[in-house]
Amino acid sequence: MCFTWPTLEALVSEGESRAGLQQMIGIYNAIWAGAAAVAYFTGGAMLDRLGLRSLFYVPMALLLAELALAFWLADRVRRIRDRSGESGSPQANLDAAGILLASTPPTELHPHSPTRTRSFLLMAWLVNPFAYIGMNTLVALMPGIAQRLELSTTLAGFLGSLWCFARFGAFICLWIWPGWHYRFRWLLAGYLGLVGSFITILLAPNLPVLVAAQMVFGGAVGLTYYSSLFYSMDSSETKGEHGGIHESVIGLGNCAGPAVGAAALQFLPQYSNSGALAVTCLLLCGLGGLTAIWWSGKGP
């Protein structure tokens, strides 16, 4: 994955204007988030009806189909490029195929100061791993929540995937409406929503509360992820490098959440909720870091 995600993000962002960047990142996010939501939604039903092995065979079949499609598209581009007499330059505009490999837009002046853009980039890189800490902890705890609310495996998959659909919906809204760009109140509201909804999901006494909290949680993680990726690509000419940093902090969040939860359960086994409590405290630490970066880098 380290050789996949940053490369994809750089490919969709390279050579784009700011308006084009908003468009391309929106499409990119909508596709992967939509696929993730469908996978989570159908997982429980697949497990119930097709057995455990289906959770491996179905994704394997999809990946093989995507791999075949990638080779087909690469061959198609190569053949059209050869017919058009291009030398293979990455600047070749393959209008005949309707495929734009790269374009060089006129130089744009960034509407915000370097200090402000750097500040938002750092804040987004900070909050995104904390969002993944919450997500990974939630995925691990969802079976216990489903058992407490007496949900079947299929119903647990349906209801447990609601935050994924909420994240997908948030991506669509953030794609269409760019008014959230470089607005601290949006980033702060997203993070507060993340912490509050995470705690609510853990303590949800019934299904309506669980559903409502997941909708807020999905919107919050959607905003934090979109912010990290957009600010990474918007404030840099080295898209691949910033895409790598964006993904590396996600990896940090993927590791830190389970690690903190496991450590809490190891050293405080007498408290059954110590893992969730430790992760909640970690999320609150992220809030302190977010406000500290904002005040230190506050500029015009």
N, C-alpha and C positions, 0 to 999 in steps of 0.2 A: 504493500500500500504506500510505502514511503516513496516509491518510484512512480506512483500512479496519480494520487490526488494533487500534489503540487504541480505536476506536469499538465494535468487537465485544466487546473485553474489558470495556469500561465497561458495555455493555448486559447482559452476562451476570452482572455483579457488582453492579450498582446495586440498592440496597434489600434486599440479602440479609443475613441473620444470619451469624455466623461458620460455623455448620454448613452453612447454605445456600451460603455462598461456597465452602467446600470441595467441595460437591456440584457446583455450576455450573462451577467451574474444572476439576474433574475431567472432566466431560462435554466441555467445550470442548477441553481438551488431547487427550483420547482421540480425538476426531473428526479434528482436523487432523493429529495424528501418525499415525493409522491410514491416512488418505488419502496422506500423504507416503510411508509405508512401502510401500504398494501401488504407488504411482507409480514409486518407485525399483526395486522388485522386478520390475516388468513392463517397465521401460524398455529393457533390453538385448534381451529377446525381441521387443518391438515393432520395435526397430531392425533386428533380423535378419530378421523375417518380413514386416513391413509397409513397411519402408523408412524413410529419414530423415524424410520429411514427416509420418509418423504421429506423431512426437514433438511436432508442432505441431497437427495436426488433431484428435487425440484430446483433448488438454487444452482446445482451443478449443470443441469440442462440449460438454464437461462444463461449462465456464464459461457457455456460452449456456443450457444446461439449468438451471443454478443461478440465473442471472439471471431466467429465466422463472418459476422457483419462487418467488423473492423477490417478484416483482410479484404473483404469485397469492396468496401469504400476506398481503401488505400489503392487497390488495383484500378478502380474506376478513375480516381484522380490522376493516377500515373498515366493511364491510357489517354485521357483527355488532354493532359499536359503535353504528351508526346505529339498528339494530333495538332495542337495549337502552335507547335514549334517553340515552346518555351524551353529555357535552359535548365529549368528546375529551381530557379530562384524562389525563395520564400515570399517574394513580393509579387509573384505571379497571380493575376486576378482571373480565376477560372469562371468567367461569366457564362460560358457555354454550359457548364454543369450546374450553374446556380450555386456554386461553392466558392466562398471567399476565403482563401487561405490566409491572407494578411493584407492589411492596408495601413497606410501611414497618414493619419489625420493631421491637419494643420496644428501647430503648437498652440496649446490653450494655456491661458493664465489661470492658475488655480484660484478659486474665489476666496480661499482662506489662507491665513499666514502659515509659514512653515511650523511655527511654534504650536499653533492650534491643531494642525493636521497631525503633527507628531504626538501631541497629547492625546488625541482621540485614538490614534493607532495603538498607543501603549495601553490605554484604558480598555480597548476592545480585546487586545491580546491578553489582558488580565482577566476579564470577566468570562471570556469564552471557555477556558479550561474549567472554571468553576461551574459553568453550565453543564459541562460534560461530567464533572464530579456528581452533580445532582442527577443527571440522566442515568449514569451507570449504577448509582446507588438505587435509584428508583426501579430500574429493570431487575436488579437483584432482589428487591423487597416486594415487588408486585405479586409474586406467587403467595407470599404470606398475607398480603392485603386481600387477595382474592379468596384465600381460605377463610380469613376472618369474616368476610362478607358472604361466604358460602356461595361462591360463583363456580360454575362448571369450567372445564378447561377451555371449551369453545367460547363461552361468555367472557371468561377472563381475557382471552385474546382479543375479542371485540372491544370490550370496555377498556382494557389496558392499552389499546392502541390509539385512544382518542387524542392524547397529547401529540402523537405523531401527525394526525390530521390537522390539529390546531397549528402545529409548526408549519405544515404545508400551506395552510391558509395564510399564516403570517408572512411567509415568503412571497406569496402572490401579492399581498397588500403592499409590502415593502418594495417589491419590484415595480408596481404600478405608480406608487406615490413616493417621490424622493424627498418629501419635506422633512423627513427624519434625519437627513444627513447633517452631521456635525451639530447635533442638538443634544446637549448633555442631559436635559430632562428626559429624553426618550431612553437613553442608555441607563440612566438611574432608575426610571420607572420599570424598565425591563428587568433589571437586577433585583429590585425590591419585589417585583411580581414573582421572580424565580424563587427567592427565599421563602416568601409567604406561601406560595402554592405548594412548594416542596413539603413544608411542615404540615400543611393542611391535608395533603394526600396521605402522608404517613399516619395522621390521626383521624382520617375520614370515618365518621360513624355510620354512614349510609351511602347508597349509590348516588343520589343527587349531589351531595357534597363532593364525592370523588370525581364525578363528571365535571362539575364546575371548576374544581381545582386543576384538573388536567387541561382544561381549555386555557386557563391562565398560564399554566406551566409551559404548554406548547407554544403559546404566543411569545412568552419571555425567552425561551431558548432559541426560538426563531430569530428574534431581534438581536440577541447576543452573537449568534453565529453569523448572521448576515452582516452585522457591523464589523466583525473581525475580518471577514473575507473582503468586504467592499473597501474598508479603509486600508487593508493590506495592498490591494491592487491599485487604489486611487492615489496613494501617496508615494508610489515607487515606479521607477523605470525598470527595475529588476523584478519582474513579476514572479519568476520561478523562485527566487530567493525569499521573497516575502511570503509566497505560497508555502514554502517549506517551513518558515517560522510559524505561520498560521496553523499548519498541521502538527508541528511539533508540540505546540502548547495544548492542542487537543489531545495528543498522546499523553502529555503530562496529566491532564484531567482524567483521562481514561485509567491511568495508573493510580493516581492519588486517591480517588474516591474509594475503590475497593480496598486499597492498602490501609487507609485511615480507618475504615469500618472494621476491617479484620483485626487491626492492631487494638482497637478499642474492645472488641469482643475477647481478644486474647488476654488483655491485662485487666479487664473489668468484666469477667464472665458472670458475676453475680447480678449484673444489670442487663436484662435481655434487650433493652433498647439503646445500649451504649453506643453501638455502631452508628445508628441513625442520628443520635445526639451529637456524636463527634463530627459527623459530616455537616450537620446543621451549624455547629460552631465554626467549622472551616469556611462555610459559605458566608457567615457573618464577618469573618476576617477579610474576605474578598471585598465586602462593602467598604470596609475601612481603607483598603488599598485603592479602590476606585475613587473615593472622595479625595484621598491624598494626592493622587496623580492630577485630578482636576484642578485642585487649588494651586499646586506647584506649577502647572503649565497653563494656567488661565491667561488668555491673551485676547487680542482683538479678533 
